[in-house]
Amino acid sequence: MLSYDLNKMLYIIPADKHSPGDVSSILNAHPEVKFVSLVGIDIGGHDTDEKIPVEEFLADMEKFLKNGVQTDGSSVVLPKIAKLNNAKVDIIPDTTVNWFVDHNFNYPDPMTGLPVGTLRIPSSLIHNDSERVGSRVILRDAIKNFKEDLMDLLRENPYVFEYLDINSVDDIEKLVITAATELEFWVKTPDDDADREQLSTAQMLKEQYWKRTTGPVRTALEEVMLVLQKYGFNMEMGHKEVGGVKAKLGNSGNYDHVMEQLEIDWKYSSAIQAADNENQVKYVVRDIFRTYGLEVTFMAKPVEGVAGNGEHTHMGVAAKLKDGRMVNLFSPADLENEFLSPVGFGALMGLLKNYDVINPFVSSTNDSLNRLKPGYEAPVCTVTSLGHSAKMPSRNRTVLVGLVREIGNTMATRFELRSPNPKSNTYLVLAASYMAMLDGIKEALEHSKTPADLEKSISKAYGEKDFYLDTDRIYRSEKDVFDEYTEKERDEFFGKAPRTVWENIKAFDENPEKLDIFKRDDVMTDITLDSYREAIRAQWATELHDRIIPDTMDFVRACSKAHDDMDCVDYDRHYWEKIQRLRNQLGRDTLDEMCLLTRIKKALDRGDYDQASDMQIEMQAKVEELMNLYIIYKKNLF
């Protein structure tokens, strides 16, 4: 357990305490904070970390705050922007958000007895002293553009105030953009292999969800909640998720074979603060669970065949009025008879219409697309649910975008994007989503649409024309889209979901007109989009070539013959022949024919990404078949 006095530790320096005098006073009062780190976020979502001695920072703080520190931009993910011969990137502190202290729980400060801390300052990346780059900058500019353009739209389309609890645009002091994420993760004892069948059975029997935690998992989760509360994150709850099996108490008196899925939730913040908060939360979770000998993974699909880790992302828009009131711009004035205001309907329609170009920012890894498959409560269809009636809010967990409402609480109305995972780049997910929402709001308001008009639009039938939404699509369903539609119907009505990263990123090329929503006021420039596309392509190809294919080959080798020819039955021989045929197809070259794994590598080497993507899908199907056959085969042996 953590043996430190949590009440004596420093957790944040809030945004209103960033003057040199305030910062010096706070750090001098906490000598356990030994280092400062400026945290920039590249376009791949990776954060920088340096160890600047706090004495150096305090000695010339104004220079640090103004000029930051310089780094090698060619060594972070900024392709086509920072090159080997043009690599200068400065990391400039952001003084408008909270700064966090990152504690090293394994290293107590000899003088204070508290863990040595590093002050992590969220920062912007600037290339060649002029161009702001990276994920935080994109989100900052997206929110600025959203607020300015939405205010203009409200001013130019005053009819909308008939459906809001506001008299006119002149009553608005400012717009407030809010976001929050739910963080799911798996914890396990190191070197333990998952028993897929046990995990799958426990999930089907619903043995884990919201059950009482025990042993080191309980202690670590409770400490995480207490420490994060000290940061001011306003923790809402922590609980067990659907995945996992019961841990076993070993002869030593310690729990072993821990394999559990957890979720923690905290209060919403402004969009960029929400993304910064999530970044810090993950570090705290990892560090505390490791003190109990437990590994944490935020992978989207760490165990095939059981529930993956999601990170449902909530988004809202409100107006702070000059009289001090807060009004939710998504909520209608008549909450019991209408689902949403014109602003809310427009935002939802913008998300759905443009999701094929939002998705590359959401699901950018091989792992993320492994999660988005039918059967595990992960969304595969671009569709929403409003509820069966405005008077009775409901939650359909099979859709992409959920509408969250509470009768009697207008401020609760928001959208829940269910496709992100803990490895998604939240900065870019939020930026792309809000820019898409703005596109829909613009169309709805400029066409003077009422809530009734827009409810009819979003509820349109397949083949029905609309002023904004595509004709050959369905956008609303109150049904279970997994059980009540066939795969063919889902693909036809809601659009075919990408199966590989390459299929996903190709949406940029197939829908160039939709990319214009991101380019408004240069929120994302052509070079930014090209840089992101290249970053994701390179990551996909490299991981497939150098990690997934070797791991698959290891699995093929592991599916070895386990029966004795002199002591077996026809059943064993039958299944082994099937297994051996698949093993050869996947991993064994002959003089006349290359195996599938070799052909994928060759396609990647020559840049034939369409073929590599198609063969990746074939590989996944054969590996799944091999895995299932080998389980059947082994069960008959004794």
C-alpha positions in Angstrom: 0.0 0.0 0.0 1.0 3.6 -0.4 2.8 4.7 2.8 2.8 8.4 2.0 0.8 11.1 3.6 -1.5 12.0 0.7 -2.6 15.2 2.4 0.9 16.7 2.3 1.6 16.0 -1.4 1.2 18.5 -4.3 -1.1 17.4 -7.1 -1.8 20.3 -9.4 -1.0 23.9 -9.9 -4.3 25.3 -11.2 -4.7 27.5 -14.2 -5.2 30.7 -12.1 -1.9 30.1 -10.2 0.6 30.3 -13.1 2.2 33.7 -12.5 6.0 33.3 -11.8 5.4 34.4 -8.2 2.6 31.9 -7.5 4.5 29.0 -9.2 7.7 29.8 -7.3 5.9 30.0 -4.0 4.1 26.7 -4.5 7.2 24.8 -5.7 9.4 26.2 -2.9 6.8 24.9 -0.4 7.1 21.4 -2.0 10.8 20.5 -2.2 9.8 16.9 -3.1 8.9 18.2 -6.6 12.4 17.9 -8.1 11.7 18.2 -11.9 9.7 20.0 -14.5 8.6 18.4 -17.8 6.9 20.2 -20.7 4.4 17.8 -22.2 3.7 18.3 -25.9 1.4 15.8 -27.8 2.5 14.8 -31.3 0.0 14.0 -34.1 0.2 10.3 -33.1 -1.0 11.1 -29.6 2.4 10.5 -27.9 3.4 12.8 -25.1 6.9 14.2 -24.5 8.7 13.9 -21.2 11.9 15.7 -20.1 13.5 16.0 -16.7 14.4 19.6 -16.1 15.7 20.2 -12.6 13.3 22.4 -10.8 16.1 24.8 -9.8 16.9 25.5 -13.4 13.2 26.1 -14.1 12.8 28.5 -11.2 16.0 30.4 -12.0 14.7 31.5 -15.4 11.0 30.7 -15.3 9.8 33.6 -17.5 12.1 32.4 -20.3 10.8 28.8 -19.9 7.2 29.9 -20.0 7.7 32.1 -23.1 10.2 30.1 -25.1 9.9 26.5 -23.7 12.4 24.0 -24.7 13.6 22.7 -28.1 13.3 19.1 -29.3 14.1 17.0 -32.3 10.8 17.0 -34.2 12.0 14.2 -36.6 12.0 11.8 -33.7 8.4 12.3 -32.7 5.3 11.6 -34.9 5.1 14.6 -37.2 5.7 13.1 -40.6 5.9 15.5 -43.6 6.2 18.4 -41.1 9.4 17.9 -39.1 12.0 16.1 -41.3 15.6 15.3 -40.6 16.8 18.4 -42.4 14.0 20.6 -40.9 13.5 19.2 -37.4 13.3 22.2 -35.1 10.3 21.9 -32.8 9.8 24.0 -29.6 7.6 22.8 -26.7 5.8 25.9 -25.3 3.9 25.7 -22.0 0.1 26.2 -22.0 -0.7 28.6 -19.1 -4.5 28.3 -19.6 -4.9 24.7 -18.2 -4.0 22.9 -15.0 -0.5 21.6 -14.5 -0.1 18.2 -12.9 2.5 16.6 -10.5 3.5 13.1 -11.5 4.7 11.2 -8.5 7.3 8.5 -8.4 5.9 6.2 -5.7 9.0 4.0 -5.8 11.3 6.9 -5.0 10.8 8.8 -1.6 12.4 12.1 -1.2 14.9 11.7 1.7 14.1 15.1 3.1 10.3 15.1 3.1 9.5 11.4 3.0 7.1 12.2 0.1 7.4 10.6 -3.4 9.7 12.6 -5.8 7.5 14.6 -8.1 7.7 16.0 -11.7 5.6 19.0 -12.6 4.1 18.1 -16.0 3.1 21.2 -17.9 0.8 20.6 -20.9 2.3 22.4 -23.9 2.0 23.3 -27.6 4.4 22.2 -30.3 5.8 24.9 -32.6 7.7 24.0 -35.8 10.2 26.5 -37.1 9.1 29.3 -34.7 5.9 29.8 -36.6 3.7 26.8 -37.2 1.8 25.3 -34.3 1.5 21.6 -34.8 0.4 18.5 -32.9 -2.8 17.2 -31.3 -3.3 19.8 -28.5 -3.0 22.7 -31.0 -5.6 21.1 -33.3 -8.1 20.6 -30.5 -7.5 24.2 -29.2 -8.1 25.6 -32.7 -11.1 23.4 -33.3 -12.8 24.6 -30.1 -12.0 28.2 -30.9 -13.5 27.9 -34.4 -16.6 26.0 -33.1 -17.4 28.7 -30.5 -16.9 31.6 -32.9 -18.8 30.0 -35.8 -21.7 28.8 -33.5 -22.1 32.3 -32.1 -22.3 33.7 -35.6 -24.9 31.0 -36.6 -27.0 31.8 -33.5 -26.8 35.5 -34.4 -27.8 35.0 -38.0 -30.6 32.5 -37.3 -32.6 34.0 -34.4 -35.5 31.6 -35.0 -33.6 29.0 -33.0 -34.2 30.8 -29.7 -37.9 29.8 -29.9 -36.6 26.3 -29.1 -34.0 27.2 -26.4 -34.4 28.6 -22.9 -32.7 31.8 -24.0 -34.3 35.0 -25.4 -31.6 36.0 -27.8 -27.9 35.8 -28.7 -27.4 39.1 -26.8 -28.1 37.2 -23.5 -25.0 34.9 -24.0 -21.8 35.8 -22.3 -19.8 32.8 -23.7 -20.1 29.3 -25.0 -18.8 26.4 -22.9 -17.7 23.2 -24.6 -17.6 20.2 -22.3 -16.2 16.6 -22.6 -15.6 13.6 -20.5 -14.2 10.1 -21.0 -14.9 6.7 -19.3 -11.7 4.7 -18.9 -11.8 0.9 -19.1 -8.7 -1.2 -18.6 -7.6 -4.7 -17.8 -5.3 -5.6 -14.9 -3.4 -8.9 -14.5 -0.5 -10.6 -12.8 2.6 -10.5 -15.0 3.3 -13.5 -17.3 -0.2 -15.0 -16.8 -1.8 -16.1 -20.0 -5.5 -15.6 -20.5 -7.7 -18.6 -20.5 -10.0 -17.6 -23.3 -12.7 -20.1 -22.6 -12.9 -19.2 -18.9 -13.0 -15.5 -19.7 -15.7 -16.0 -22.3 -17.8 -18.2 -20.0 -17.6 -15.7 -17.1 -18.7 -13.0 -19.5 -21.7 -14.9 -20.8 -22.7 -15.8 -17.3 -22.3 -12.1 -16.3 -20.2 -13.1 -13.3 -18.0 -10.0 -13.2 -19.9 -6.8 -14.0 -20.1 -4.5 -10.9 -19.1 -7.3 -8.6 -17.2 -6.6 -5.4 -13.4 -6.4 -6.0 -11.1 -8.3 -3.7 -7.4 -8.6 -2.8 -4.8 -6.3 -4.4 -7.2 -5.3 -7.2 -9.6 -3.8 -4.6 -6.8 -2.0 -2.7 -5.2 -0.6 -5.9 -8.5 0.6 -7.2 -9.4 2.3 -4.0 -6.0 4.0 -3.8 -6.4 5.1 -7.4 -9.8 6.7 -6.6 -8.4 8.5 -3.5 -5.3 9.8 -5.3 -7.2 11.0 -8.3 -9.7 12.7 -6.0 -6.7 14.7 -4.6 -6.0 15.9 -8.1 -9.4 17.5 -8.2 -10.8 15.2 -10.9 -14.1 14.8 -9.0 -14.2 11.0 -9.3 -17.6 9.6 -9.9 -17.1 5.8 -9.5 -14.8 2.9 -10.1 -16.2 -0.6 -10.7 -15.6 -4.0 -12.3 -16.5 -4.3 -15.9 -17.8 -7.4 -17.8 -14.4 -9.0 -18.5 -12.4 -11.2 -16.1 -12.3 -14.3 -13.9 -12.0 -14.8 -10.2 -8.5 -14.5 -8.8 -7.1 -17.4 -6.8 -5.6 -17.2 -3.3 -2.3 -19.1 -3.5 -0.5 -21.1 -0.8 1.6 -18.1 0.0 -1.4 -16.1 1.0 -1.3 -13.9 -2.0 -3.7 -13.7 -4.9 -2.4 -15.0 -8.2 -3.8 -15.4 -11.6 -5.5 -12.0 -11.5 -7.3 -11.2 -14.7 -9.9 -8.5 -14.3 -11.4 -5.6 -16.2 -12.2 -2.3 -14.5 -13.7 1.1 -15.3 -13.2 4.5 -13.6 -15.2 7.7 -14.3 -14.7 11.3 -13.4 -16.4 14.6 -14.0 -16.5 16.5 -17.3 -14.2 19.5 -18.0 -13.6 21.8 -20.9 -12.6 19.9 -24.0 -8.8 20.4 -23.9 -8.7 20.0 -20.1 -10.7 16.8 -20.4 -8.0 15.4 -22.7 -5.2 16.5 -20.5 -6.9 15.0 -17.5 -7.3 11.6 -19.1 -3.6 11.6 -20.0 -2.7 12.1 -16.3 -5.3 9.7 -15.0 -3.7 6.8 -17.1 -0.3 7.5 -15.5 -1.7 7.4 -12.0 -3.6 4.1 -12.7 -0.5 2.4 -14.1 1.8 3.5 -11.4 -0.4 2.5 -8.5 -1.4 -0.9 -9.8 2.3 -1.6 -10.5 3.1 -1.1 -6.8 0.8 -4.1 -6.2 2.6 -6.2 -8.8 -0.2 -5.9 -11.3 0.1 -5.0 -15.0 -2.3 -2.5 -16.6 -3.2 -2.5 -20.3 -5.3 0.1 -22.1 -5.3 -1.9 -25.3 -8.6 -1.9 -27.1 -8.6 -5.8 -27.4 -6.0 -7.3 -25.2 -7.8 -10.7 -25.1 -9.4 -12.1 -28.3 -12.9 -13.5 -27.8 -13.9 -11.4 -24.8 -14.8 -7.8 -24.1 -12.3 -5.2 -25.1 -11.6 -1.8 -23.5 -13.8 1.1 -24.5 -13.5 4.7 -23.7 -16.9 6.2 -24.3 -16.5 9.9 -25.0 -19.2 12.4 -23.9 -19.6 15.8 -25.6 -21.8 18.7 -24.7 -22.3 22.4 -25.5 -23.7 25.0 -23.2 -24.1 28.8 -23.0 -23.2 30.9 -20.0 -25.7 33.8 -19.9 -24.9 37.3 -18.7 -27.3 36.7 -15.8 -25.2 33.8 -14.6 -27.4 31.0 -15.8 -26.1 28.0 -17.7 -28.2 26.7 -20.6 -27.6 23.5 -22.5 -27.8 24.3 -26.2 -28.5 20.6 -27.1 -31.6 20.5 -24.8 -35.0 21.7 -26.2 -37.1 24.2 -24.2 -39.8 21.5 -24.2 -37.9 18.6 -22.7 -40.9 16.3 -22.4 -42.1 16.5 -26.0 -38.9 17.1 -28.0 -35.6 15.1 -27.9 -33.3 17.9 -28.9 -33.0 21.5 -29.9 -32.2 22.4 -33.5 -28.6 22.9 -32.4 -28.6 19.4 -30.8 -30.2 17.7 -33.8 -27.8 19.4 -36.2 -24.8 18.4 -34.1 -25.9 14.8 -34.0 -26.6 14.7 -37.7 -23.1 16.2 -38.4 -21.5 13.5 -36.4 -23.3 10.7 -38.2 -23.0 12.1 -41.8 -19.3 12.7 -41.4 -18.3 9.7 -39.3 -16.5 8.0 -42.1 -13.8 10.7 -41.9 -14.0 11.0 -38.1 -13.4 7.3 -37.7 -9.7 7.4 -38.8 -9.1 9.6 -35.8 -11.0 7.2 -33.5 -9.8 3.8 -34.7 -6.3 4.2 -35.9 -4.6 1.0 -34.8 -4.9 -2.7 -35.6 -5.9 -3.3 -32.0 -8.7 -0.8 -32.1 -10.4 -2.5 -35.1 -10.1 -5.9 -33.3 -12.5 -4.5 -30.7 -15.1 -3.2 -33.1 -16.8 -6.5 -34.0 -20.4 -7.7 -33.4 -21.1 -9.5 -30.1 -19.1 -7.5 -27.6 -21.2 -4.3 -27.1 -18.8 -2.4 -29.3 -20.4 -0.3 -32.1 -20.0 -1.4 -35.7 -22.8 0.6 -37.2 -23.0 4.4 -37.9 -26.4 4.9 -36.3 -28.0 6.6 -33.3 -30.9 6.0 -31.0 -33.0 8.9 -29.6 -35.2 6.8 -27.3 -38.7 5.4 -27.7 -40.3 8.7 -26.7 -39.2 12.1 -25.5 -41.0 11.5 -22.2 -39.1 8.3 -21.4 -35.3 8.6 -22.1 -33.7 5.2 -22.9 -30.2 3.9 -23.7 -29.5 1.7 -26.7 -26.0 0.2 -26.2 -25.8 -1.1 -29.7 -25.5 2.2 -31.5 -22.5 4.4 -32.4 -23.7 7.6 -30.8 -26.0 7.5 -27.8 -28.2 10.4 -26.7 -28.0 10.9 -22.9 -31.0 12.7 -21.4 -32.7 13.1 -18.1 -36.2 14.5 -17.7 -36.0 17.4 -15.3 -32.3 18.0 -15.9 -31.6 19.9 -19.0 -27.9 20.1 -18.3 -27.5 16.3 -18.6 -28.2 16.3 -22.4 -25.1 15.2 -24.3 -23.8 12.7 -26.8 -21.9 9.6 -26.0 -19.6 8.4 -28.8 -19.1 4.7 -28.0 -16.4 3.8 -30.5 -13.2 5.3 -28.9 -10.9 3.1 -26.9 -8.2 4.1 -24.3 -5.5 4.2 -27.0 -7.6 6.7 -29.1 -6.1 10.1 -29.4 -8.7 12.0 -27.4 -7.5 15.4 -28.6 -8.1 14.5 -32.2 -11.3 12.6 -31.5 -12.8 15.7 -29.9 -11.5 18.0 -32.5 -12.8 16.0 -35.4 -16.2 15.4 -33.7 -16.8 19.1 -32.8 -15.9 20.2 -36.4 -18.3 17.6 -37.7 -21.0 18.8 -35.3 -20.5 22.3 -36.5 -21.1 21.2 -40.1 -24.5 19.7 -39.1 -25.5 22.7 -37.0 -24.8 25.0 -39.8 -27.0 23.1 -42.2 -29.8 22.7 -39.8 -29.9 26.4 -38.8 -29.4 27.9 -42.2 -32.3 25.8 -43.5 -34.4 27.1 -40.5 -35.3 23.6 -39.4 -37.4 22.9 -36.3 -37.0 20.0 -33.9 -39.9 18.3 -35.6 -38.3 18.7 -39.0 -34.9 17.4 -37.8 -36.4 14.4 -35.9 -38.1 13.5 -39.2 -34.8 13.9 -41.0 -32.7 11.7 -38.7 -35.5 9.1 -38.6 -35.7 8.9 -42.4 -36.2 5.6 -44.2 -33.6 4.0 -46.5 -33.9 5.6 -49.9 -35.6 8.7 -48.6 -34.1 12.0 -49.7 -33.1 14.6 -47.1 -31.8 18.2 -47.2 -28.5 17.0 -45.5 -28.3 13.3 -44.8 -27.4 10.7 -47.5 -30.3 9.1 -49.3 -29.2 5.5 -49.2 -28.6 5.3 -45.4 -30.5 4.9 -42.2 -29.4 7.0 -39.3 -31.7 6.1 -36.4 -32.7 2.8 -34.9 -34.3 1.9 -31.6 -33.6 -1.8 -32.3 -30.7 -4.0 -31.2 -28.7 -3.6 -34.4 -26.7 -6.8 -33.7 -29.7 -9.1 -33.3 -32.4 -7.5 -35.4 -30.5 -6.8 -38.6 -28.5 -9.3 -40.6 -24.9 -8.4 -41.5 -26.0 -7.7 -45.1 -28.7 -5.3 -43.8 -26.3 -3.6 -41.4 -23.8 -3.0 -44.3 -26.6 -1.7 -46.6 -28.4 0.5 -44.1 -25.6 1.9 -42.0 -22.6 1.6 -44.2 -19.9 -1.1 -44.2 -17.5 -0.7 -41.3 -13.7 -0.7 -42.1 -12.0 -4.0 -41.2 -8.4 -2.8 -41.3 -6.6 0.5 -40.6 -5.9 0.8 -44.3 -9.6 0.6 -45.2 -10.3 3.1 -42.5 -7.7 5.7 -43.5 -8.7 5.4 -47.2 -11.9 7.3 -46.2 -9.8 10.5 -46.5 -9.2 9.8 -50.2 -12.7 8.5 -50.9 -14.5 11.5 -49.3 -12.3 14.5 -50.0 -15.3 16.8 -49.8 -15.9 15.8 -46.2 -12.4 16.8 -45.2 -13.3 20.4 -45.8 -15.1 20.4 -42.5 -11.8 20.0 -40.8 -10.1 22.7 -42.9 -12.4 25.5 -41.7 -10.2 28.4 -40.7 -7.1 26.1 -41.1 -8.0 24.0 -38.0 -6.5 21.2 -40.0 -4.5 22.1 -43.0 -3.7 19.8 -46.0 -0.2 19.2 -44.6 -1.7 18.3 -41.2 -4.1 15.8 -42.7 -1.3 14.4 -44.9 0.9 14.1 -41.9 -1.8 12.2 -39.9 -2.5 9.9 -42.8 1.2 9.0 -43.2 1.6 8.5 -39.5 -1.2 6.1 -39.3 -0.3 4.2 -42.5 3.3 3.8 -41.3 2.2 2.6 -37.9 -0.2 0.1 -39.4 2.3 -1.3 -41.9 5.2 -1.4 -39.5 3.2 -3.2 -36.8 1.7 -5.6 -39.2 5.1 -6.4 -40.8 7.3 -6.5 -37.7 5.0 -7.5 -34.8 1.7 -9.1 -35.9 3.2 -11.4 -38.5 6.0 -12.7 -36.3 3.5 -13.1 -33.4 1.2 -15.0 -35.7 4.1 -17.2 -36.8 4.8 -18.0 -33.2 1.2 -19.0 -32.7 1.3 -21.2 -35.8 4.4 -23.0 -34.4 2.7 -23.4 -31.0 -0.2 -25.3 -32.5 2.0 -28.4 -32.7 1.1 -32.0 -33.0 0.1 -33.3 -29.5 -1.1 -36.9 -30.2 0.8 -40.2 -30.6 0.1 -41.9 -33.9 0.1 -45.2 -32.0 -2.3 -44.0 -29.4 -5.0 -41.9 -31.1 -8.4 -42.2 -32.8 -9.7 -41.1 -36.2 -11.1 -37.9 -34.5 -7.6 -36.8 -33.6 -6.2 -37.5 -37.0 -9.1 -35.7 -38.7 -8.7 -32.5 -36.8 -4.9 -32.6 -37.0 -5.1 -32.8 -40.8 -7.2 -29.7 -40.8 -4.9 -27.9 -38.4 -1.8 -28.8 -40.4 -3.4 -27.6 -43.6 -4.0 -24.2 -42.0 -0.6 -24.0 -40.5 1.0 -24.6 -43.9 -1.3 -22.1 -45.6 -0.4 -19.5 -43.0 3.3 -20.0 -42.4 5.1 -22.5 -44.6 6.7 -21.4 -47.9 7.5 -23.9 -50.7 9.6 -23.6 -53.8 6.4 -23.1 -55.8 4.3 -21.0 -53.5 4.7 -18.5 -50.7 2.6 -18.8 -47.6 0.1 -16.1 -46.6 2.3 -14.4 -44.0 5.2 -14.1 -46.5 2.8 -12.7 -49.2 1.6 -10.0 -46.8 5.2 -8.9 -46.0 6.0 -8.8 -49.7 3.0 -6.7 -50.4 3.9 -4.2 -47.6 7.5 -4.1 -48.9 6.4 -3.0 -52.4 3.8 -0.6 -51.1 0.7 -2.6 -52.3 -1.4 -1.7 -49.3 -4.7 -2.7 -50.8 -3.5 -6.2 -51.3 -1.8 -6.3 -47.9 -5.0 -5.1 -46.2 -7.1 -7.8 -48.0 -4.6 -10.5 -47.0 -4.6 -9.2 -43.4 -8.4 -9.9 -43.3 -7.7 -13.4 -44.7 -5.0 -14.0 -42.2 -7.3 -13.0 -39.3 -10.0 -15.4 -40.5 -7.5 -18.3 -40.8 -6.0 -17.6 -37.4 -9.4 -17.6 -35.8 -10.2 -20.9 -37.5 -6.9 -22.4 -36.4 -7.4 -21.3 -32.8 -10.8 -22.9 -32.6 -9.7 -26.1 -34.3 -6.8 -26.5 -32.0 -9.0 -26.0 -28.9 -11.3 -28.8 -30.2 -8.3 -31.0 -31.0 -6.6 -30.6 -27.6 -9.8 -31.3 -25.7 -9.9 -34.9 -27.0 -6.4 -35.7 -25.9 -5.5 -37.3 -22.6 
